[in-house]
Amino acid sequence: MDVVVVGAGHNGLVCAGYLAEAGLQVLVLEARPVIGGNTVTEELTLPGFAHDSCSSAHVLIQSNPLLVDDELGLLSRWGLEYVHTDPAVVLPQANGDTLVIHRDLDATADEIGRWSAPDAAAFRKLIDEWNGALAPVHGRWSSGLPLGDSDNARAYLDLRRRSAWDVIHERFESGAVRDAMLWLSMATIQDPRRPGTGVLPASITAGRLKFGWSTPIGGSGALPAALERLIHARGGAVAAGAPVSRIEVADGRAVAVETTDGRRVRARRAVVTSSHLSQLPDLLSGAGDTDDLQAARDAWRPGLSVFAVHAALRGDLSFGGRPSVAAGLGSARGVVAQLDAFYRGEVDTSDPWLLVVNQTVVDPSRAPEGRGTFKILTIAPWELAGDDSWDQARQGYAEQFVDRVRARAGGLGVGDILAMRAESPRDVAAHNAHNLGGSCHGGEFRLPDGEVIAGWPSYDTSIRGLFLTGSTSHPGGSVSGRPGRNAARAVLSAVGIDPARVMSAK
C-alpha cells in the first residue's frame, strides 16, 4: 500500500478519500466492527429505530471546501444528502414562549427583537462582522493555513483569545438572548467561560443561520458510508474489525502497520493515524525519542465529558406547538451551576445545558412509520463525587433530564417513550475507545504557557512519513472534516503531489 490510515472515523476516511482521489493506493484499518467512529448510526433501543450514537448535526463540515465545492463528489456522485432545516433550533422558554433560530438572518433578528430591539441590532452586527471580515480568516485557521497580518486577521485572533461568556455579556442585554447565544456557543462542548472560545458565539450561530440543523439523510453514518464508496471506487480498501497493535518505525521513518491478529501491512509512502494522541506514543515500535508526540500526550486533558439519553418514541416532539429537529434548554445561570457542579464531580439537573434532537422530524426513514427517535445530550463528570457509581445513578439522572424536556415539549406523555437507553460518560467511553474520559469531542490540550486548545496543531511529526488526523488534531472534535482534509494536504505535499489536484487552496 502507498498509505495506511489507522482509524475509520470520518476524519480518517476524509483523509483517505483525498489520497485515493489523488491516485494513491490507500488502506484504512478500523478497530471496531463498524466504520465511522463517532459518526455512526445504530439501533440502540428497538429494532427499526436508527439512533446517532454520538454526532447528530453535521453543520461545521458544511463550510469545509470538501462539501462547499464538493471536492470529492460526495454530494454529486457518492450518495451523501443533507437536509438544511428551518428552524435551525428552537429554545423553549419557562413561560411557554419559544425563541426560534431560523435559517435566515432577518427572521432571527426579528425574533430576537421580540425580547430586545437593541439585542436584535447587536445580533445583526455580530453576524455581519463575522460574514464580512472574520469568516474568511476562520476558514484559513480551520484549514491550518497562515492567517497573515491583516487587520481582519488581528481582529480574529483578538476575538479567539477572549471567552464566549464575555463576548455574549458585552454585546447582549436580554436574559433570554444571552441564554440562547450561550447555548449555541456550547455546541463544541467547551466551557464558554474559558479564554479561547470567543469566536464561538459568531461562528456557531452563523453556521446555524446558513445551514440550519444539517441532518444527513439515513443518519450520521451516511457520511462515512459515502466516503467508503469513494475509496473503494478509487481502488482503496476499508477494513473494519482490524485493530492496530503497533506502527513500525525504521531509521526514523514509519514503514508498516501491524494488526492484533498478526498481519503486517507495509506503507510505501506514509502512515496516517487518527489514534488518540494520549495513546499514540505507546503504539510506536522502534521510534526512539518522539518529543513532539510525548508533549502532545502530556498536554492532553479530557475536557467536558458527556451524558446521553436515546429513546424510541411513539411520535415526534413539538415545542410550543412547533415541530423542530433540534431544541435547546438551559439558562446562562443554570449552565454556570452545571459547569461548577461538573468540576466538583456532581450533576446539576436544575437548569442544565441540554441539546434535544428529534431527527425523524426531517428524516422519517430512521424509525418505523409514524414513530420517532429522540436524543438528549448534556455534560456530566467522568467520576461522581461521594459513594455513587454511574451504574447506580445513570437511570435516575436520565429520567430527570427527560422530565426537564417534558416540561417544555409535547409528545413526551405517558406511554410516548417506547424504550430508553441512558449512557453515562463511562458508557460513552465504552461505546468508542477513542472517547477517553467520556469526551466525544477529542478533549483539549493545555500548553506550557497555560493556553488551552481543542486540537494539536501539527499534522506531520518528528517521524518521517507519520501524519496525524482525527479529533485530537487541529481544529479538534465535531463533524468538520477539517483534520482529515488538512492531514491529506500535508501528506500530498510530503510525497510530491500537488494538493491542488484534488482540493482548492482554501
N, C-alpha and C positions, 0 to 999 in steps of 0.2 A: 504494500500500500504506500501511496505517496504521503498521506496524512492519516493518522489515527486520532480520532476525537473521543475523549473519555467523558461520557455523560450525555444522555439524550434528553436533557431539559431543553426548553425552547431555544436558549442561547447556544448550546452546543449544536443543535440542529440548524439554527440560522447560520452559524459559522460554517458548518459542513456544507450547507446549501450553496453559499457563495463560492467555497473552494471547489465544489463539484461543478458548478456553473462555469468556473474559470478553467476547467479541464483537468483538474487534479483527481486522482483516484482516492476516494475517501471511504473510511470505515468508521462508523460510530458504535461505541460499545456502551451499553446501558446495564447497570446492575439490576434494576427492577424488572419484573416480567412485563411491564408496560412502559412505553416511552412517554416523554412529556415532562417529567419532573414535577413541578408544581402547576403545570398546565395539563391537568388530567381530568377526565370526566368519568365518573364511576357510579355504579349502583350502590349507594351507601345505606339506603333504608329499605326499600321494597323493590321487587323486580319491576322493571319498566320505568323506574324513576331515576333519571340521569342527573347526578349532582357534580358540580365542580368542587373537587375536594380541597382546592386552595384558591387559585386565582379565579376571578369571575369577570371583571371588566378588563378589556384589552384597549384601554384608552391611550396610554403612553406610546404604544407601538404605532398608533395611527399617524404620528408626526415623524416617524422614522422613514427615511427615504426608501427603506425596504417595501413599505406599503404606499407611501405618498407617490412614489414613482414606479411602484410595482416592479422593482428591480429584478426580482426572481420569478415574476409571473405568478405569484401565489394566488392573486385575485383573478387574474385573467385566464390562467391555464391549469392551476392545480386545485381548484375547488374550494378555496377559502372564501367565506362570505360573512359579512358583518351587518348587523342592524344598528344604526346610529339613532338612538331613541330621543324622543321629545315627549315628556320631560326627561332631562338627564337624571335628575334625582329630586325627590320631594323631602321636605323636612317638616314633619307634623309637629305642631306646637301644643303645649299643655292646655291652651284654651280652646282647642278644637280647630283652629285655623291651620293652614298649611302654607309654608314658604316654598315656592317652586323654582328650581333652577332649570330654565328652559335651554334648548339648543339654539339660543338666539340672544344677542346682547341686549337689544331693545326690550324684548319681552321680559328678560330677567331684571334689567334695571327698573322697568315699570313695576315689577313685582316687589323689588326691594323698596321702591318708593312708597308702597303701602305702609311700610314701617317708618321710613325716614327719607324725606326728599334729599337732605344733604348726603346721606349714605348712597342714594341712587347715583348722585353726581360723582361721589368718590369711587363708586364701583366702576362707572364708565371710565374714569380717569385711570384707575388701576389697570383695566384691561386694554385701554388704548395705549398706555405706556408700554405694556408688555408686547402687544402685537406690533407696535410701531418701531420699537427700538431694541427691546430686550430679547424677544423670542429668537431672532437670528443668532444672537450671541449664545443663547441657551442651547440652540441646536449644535453649535460648534463645541460647546462644553460637553454636551451629551455624547458627541462623537469623538471626544478625546483629542480635538484639534486645537491648535494655538488660537487664543482669543484676540491677539493683537493688543494695541494700546490706544484704541479709540475712546472717545467719551462714553459711547454705549457700553464698551467692554468694562470700563472702570465703574460705570453705574451698576452694571450687572454684578460685578464682583463685590461691590459695596453692599448690594442687596443680599447676596448669598451669605455674607458674614453675619447678617442680622438673624433674629428669630422670627418665626411666623407670628408668634404671640405679639411681639412688639409692633410689627407691621400692621397687624389687624387692629390692635387697640389704638394706634395712632391715626389710622385712616377712617375708622368707622365708629359711630356713637351708639347706635341701637343695639340693645342686648340680643335681639333675635338675629340681626345681621352678623354681629360678631360670632354668635353661636354657629351660624351657617358657614361662615368663612373658616372658622377653626375646624369644624367638622370636615370640610373639604380638604383642608391642609393636612389632615392626618391620613390621607389616602395611602401614603407610602409607609405608614406605621413607624413614624418617628415622633419623638417628643417635640411638640411645636414650640416649646419654650427654649429649646437648645439653639445656640448660635449655629448658623449654617442652614437653617430651614427657612430663611427669609424669602426665598423665591417661590415657595410652595403656594401661598395664597393666590398669586397671579398665575403661576404655571399650571397648577392643577385646575383652577377654575376656568382658565382659557381653554384648556383641553375639553372640559365638560361642555362649554358653550359651543365649541366647534364640532365635537364628535358625539355628544350625548353620552349615554352609558353604552359604550361599544360592546355589543354582545355577539360572540361568534355563534353562528347557527350550528347546532349539533353539540355545543358545549366547548369548554376551554380546550379540550383535546383536539378540536378541529385544526388548530394551528400546527401542532407537531405532526398531525396526520398529513397535512398538505406538504410540509417540509419533507417528510419521509417519501412521499410520492415523487417529489422533485429529485431527491438524492438518488433514488432507485432509477429514475429515468436517465440520469446522467452517469450511470454505471457504478454508483456507490452502493454501500450497504449499511443497514442499521440493524444491529444485533441486540435484542433485549435478553435479559437473564444472563448477562455476561459481566459479572463484577470484576473489576481490575484489581489485582493484588499488588502490582508494582509497575513503575515506569523505569525502564532500564536506561542508564546513562553510561556512556563510554567516551573517554577522552573529552569530557566536558560537553558532550552532545547527547540529547535524547534520541535513542536509536530504536527502541522497541517498547511494547506494552505486553504484560503478561496478565492473563485472567486467572481466577481462582481455581479453574479446572485444569490449569497447566498449559493452556495454549499460549504461544508466543507469536505476536504479530510485529513484524519489522516495519518501521516507519522510515521511508527513504528520505522524506523532506522535512517532516515536522510531527510533533505530538501537540495536540491542543487539549487542555484539560479544564473541565468545569468542576473538578474536585474542590471541595471546601478548602479554603486557604488555611484554615486552622489545622487541617489534616494532611495537606499535600506533602510537606517535608517527609512524613513517615512513609509515603508511597515510593519515594525515590530510592533507587538502588545504584550505588556507585557514583553518587553525585558529588561527594566531598562537601566542602563548605558552600552553603547557599544562604548567605547573609540576608539577601533580599527576601527570600521566601520565609526565613525564620523571623524576620522583622514583621512580615505580614501576619504570620501565625501568632506572634506575641501581642500584636496590636489589636487582634480581633476580639470583639465583645458581641454577645447575642442581641443586645438592644431590647426592644419590646417584644415579648413573646405573645402568642395569640391563643384565643379560645374560640371554638366554632360550634355552632349548632346547625345540623342539617335535618330537614324534615320533609316528609311526603305529605301533601295537603289534599283535602277534598276539592278545593278550587283555588283561585288566585286571591291575593290580598288586595285591599284598597285602602287609600289614605285620604280622609275627607271625601269619600265617595269617588276618588280618582284612582284608577289602576296605575301602577308605576313599577318598572323593573327594579328600581332601587330607592331606598329611603334611608334617611339618616336621623338618629336620635342622639341627644346628649348636648347639654349646655356647656358653655365655656367653664363655668364654675364647677359643674359636675365632672367634666373631663379632668380638671386640675385635681379634684378629690380622688378620682380614679387613678391618675398617674401617681399621686403621692402615696396612695394605698399600695399600688403596684410595687413601688420601691421598698415598702415595708413588708412585702410578701403577703399582702392582703388583697381581697377582691371587693371593690366598692360597687354595689349594684344599684345605688340610689338614683343616679342620673348619668350613666356612663356613656362613652362614645360607642355607638352601635351602628354597624353597617348591616342593612337588611336587604337581601337580594331575593327577588321572586321572578326568575328568568323565564318561566313559562308564559308570563305576560306577553313577551315578544317572540318566544321560541317554544310553541306548544309541543314540538316534537320531543321534548325532554321528559314527557310524562304521558301516561295513558290519557285518552281523550277526556277533556274536562277537568283533569286533575292538575295539581301544581307542585312545583318544587320550591323550597324555602331554605334560606340560609341566614344565619346571624354570625357576624364576625366582630370580635372585640379583643381587648387586651387583658391579660391576666398573668400573674407571676409564675415562673417556672416551678418554684418551690413555695408552698404555703407555710406561713409562719405558724407556730404552735404545733399542736398534735394532729391536725387534719392532714389527710392524704388526698390526692386528687381522685383516687379510686372511690373514696367515700364522698367527696364533695362535689364532683363534676355535675351529677344529675341535678342536684339542688340548685346550683348556680345556673345551669341551663334553663331550668324552669323559671327562675327569677328573671332572666333575660327575656324569655318568651313573654312573661307577664308584662314586662316593660313595653314590649312591642304591641301586645294585645290591647293595652290601654289606649293606643293611638291608631290602631288598624282595624279594618273589617276583615272577616274571613278567618279569624282565629277563635271561633266559638267552640262550644262543647262538641267534640267529635270531628272537628275540622282537621286536626292533626292525626294522620293515619299511622305514622311511625316517626320516631325521632331518634337522632344519634347525636350525642354530645361528645366533643373532643377537647380535652384539656391541652395545655401546651405540651405535656408529655405524650399525649396521643398524636398530636400534630407531628412531633419529632419521630414517633414510631412509624407514622404513615410514610414518611420520606426521610431517609437517613441524612439528607442534606439540611434538614430543618433543625440544626443543632440548637439546643436551648429553647426549642419551641418557636424559633423565629423562622417564618416562611418568606422573609424578605432579605435574607442574606446577612442580617445583623449589621454591624458597623465596625469601624476601625478608629481607635484612639491613637493619634500620632504623638510623637515625643513632645511636641510643643503644646499639647492639650487639645488641638483641633480634632473634631470628630467628623469622619467622612463615611458615606454609605458604601463605597466600593473602592477596592485597591486600585490605584491609578495607572499601573503598568500592565501591559498585555504580554510583553516579552519578559524574559527572565535572564538571570546570570547563566543559565544553562542554554547553550545554543540549541535551537530547534524546539524549545519548550515554550509554549504560549498559554496564556490564561484566558478563560472566559467564565461565564456563569454569574450567579447573583452576588458573589463576593468580589466581582470585578467591577470597575467603574462603568456606569454610574450607579451600580447597586441593583437591588431587587426590583420587583414589579415586572409586569409583562411589557418590556420596552424593546426587546431585541437588540438594544444598543451594545451590550457586552459581546454578543455574538457577531454583529456586523463589524464592530471595532477590532475584535480579535482577527477576523478574516482579513481586514485591511493590513494588519501587522504581519500576518503570515504571508500574504501575497507579496507584499513589499520585500520581505526577507528572502523569498525564493525566486525573486526576479520577475514576477508577473505584475504588470501594471494593474492596480486595483480598478482603474477606470474601465477595464474590460467588462466589469460586472457591476460597478457601483459609481455613483456620482462623487464629486469632491466634497459633498456636504457631510 
